[in-house]
């Protein structure tokens, strides 16, 4: 099963992000399992058991940077779409993040991130 995880601190937006992902994937005839996490500790504990194919990481500031670095160190082949309120584009490049964008989070940006992830074959 194809798995896409969402890590965010915005509880209300988690459902919205899931809907964006499912709509975009359905257009490509991909039907992933999408799981939303609001707690980094639970997220990192869970991915020890089931490694996602793609992670949509939406955390503010240094929390997002730390999560991206930790995720990349654990799973170098995991594809990452990262959004932040700060410009971490150079860090994203250094970490080989598939797609980085600054907030606000919009459906089109998530679609572009997913397109970048689907375009990569590792």
C-alpha positions as CSV (number, residue, x, y, z in Angstrom):
1,X,0.0,0.0,0.0
2,X,1.2,3.5,-0.9
3,X,1.4,5.6,2.2
4,X,1.6,9.4,2.5
5,X,2.0,10.9,5.9
6,X,1.1,14.5,7.0
7,X,3.0,16.0,9.9
8,X,1.5,19.4,11.0
9,X,0.7,21.3,14.2
10,X,-2.5,22.7,12.6
11,X,-5.3,20.3,13.7
12,X,-8.1,21.8,11.6
13,X,-5.9,21.9,8.5
14,X,-5.0,18.2,8.6
15,X,-8.3,17.1,7.1
16,X,-8.0,19.8,4.4
17,X,-4.5,18.7,3.5
18,X,-5.7,15.1,3.3
19,X,-8.5,16.1,0.9
20,X,-6.0,17.9,-1.3
21,X,-3.7,14.9,-1.4
22,X,-6.5,12.4,-2.1
23,X,-7.9,14.6,-4.9
24,X,-4.6,15.0,-6.6
25,X,-3.7,11.3,-6.3
26,X,-7.1,10.2,-7.5
27,X,-6.5,12.2,-10.7
28,X,-3.4,10.0,-11.2
29,X,-5.2,6.8,-10.3
30,X,-3.2,6.5,-7.1
31,X,-5.1,5.7,-4.0
32,X,-2.8,6.1,-1.0
33,X,-3.3,5.6,2.7
34,X,-3.0,9.1,4.1
35,X,-2.3,9.5,7.8
36,X,-2.2,12.8,9.7
37,X,0.0,13.3,12.7
38,X,0.0,16.4,15.1
39,X,2.7,15.1,17.4
40,X,6.3,14.6,16.2
41,X,7.1,12.0,18.7
42,X,4.1,9.8,17.7
43,X,5.0,10.4,14.0
44,X,8.6,9.3,14.4
45,X,7.6,6.3,16.5
46,X,5.1,5.2,13.9
47,X,7.4,5.6,10.9
48,X,9.8,3.2,12.6
49,X,7.1,0.6,11.9
50,X,5.7,1.8,8.5
51,X,7.9,4.0,6.4
52,X,5.8,6.4,4.2
53,X,6.6,7.0,0.6
54,X,5.9,10.7,0.9
55,X,5.8,13.0,3.9
56,X,4.0,16.4,3.8
57,X,5.7,18.3,6.5
58,X,4.0,21.6,7.6
59,X,5.6,22.9,10.8
60,X,6.7,26.4,11.7
61,X,10.2,27.6,12.1
62,X,13.0,25.5,13.5
63,X,10.5,22.7,14.4
64,X,10.1,22.1,10.7
65,X,13.8,22.2,10.0
66,X,14.5,19.8,12.8
67,X,11.8,17.4,11.7
68,X,13.1,17.5,8.1
69,X,16.7,16.9,9.1
70,X,15.6,14.0,11.4
71,X,13.4,12.4,8.8
72,X,16.1,12.7,6.1
73,X,18.7,11.1,8.4
74,X,16.4,8.2,9.2
75,X,15.0,7.6,5.7
76,X,17.1,9.1,3.0
77,X,14.8,7.7,0.3
78,X,11.6,9.1,1.7
79,X,10.2,11.9,-0.4
80,X,9.5,15.2,1.4
81,X,7.2,18.1,0.7
82,X,8.0,20.8,3.2
83,X,6.3,24.0,4.0
84,X,7.4,26.6,6.6
85,X,6.7,30.1,7.7
86,X,10.5,30.8,7.3
87,X,12.6,30.6,4.2
88,X,14.5,27.4,4.6
89,X,15.0,26.9,0.8
90,X,18.7,26.5,1.1
91,X,18.3,23.9,3.9
92,X,15.7,22.1,1.8
93,X,18.1,22.0,-1.1
94,X,20.9,20.7,1.1
95,X,18.6,18.0,2.5
96,X,17.4,17.1,-1.0
97,X,13.8,17.8,-0.2
98,X,11.7,17.2,-3.3
99,X,9.6,20.3,-2.9
100,X,9.8,23.3,-0.5
101,X,7.4,26.2,-0.3
102,X,6.6,28.9,2.2
103,X,3.3,29.4,3.8
104,X,0.4,29.9,3.2
105,X,-0.4,26.3,2.3
106,X,-2.5,26.1,-0.7
107,X,-3.9,23.2,-2.7
108,X,-1.9,24.2,-5.8
109,X,1.4,24.1,-3.9
110,X,0.6,20.6,-2.5
111,X,-0.2,19.5,-6.1
112,X,3.1,20.8,-7.3
113,X,4.9,19.0,-4.5
114,X,3.2,15.7,-5.2
115,X,4.0,16.1,-9.0
116,X,7.6,16.6,-8.0
117,X,7.5,13.5,-5.9
118,X,5.8,11.4,-8.5
119,X,8.3,12.6,-11.1
120,X,11.3,11.3,-9.1
121,X,12.2,7.7,-9.2
122,X,14.6,6.5,-6.6
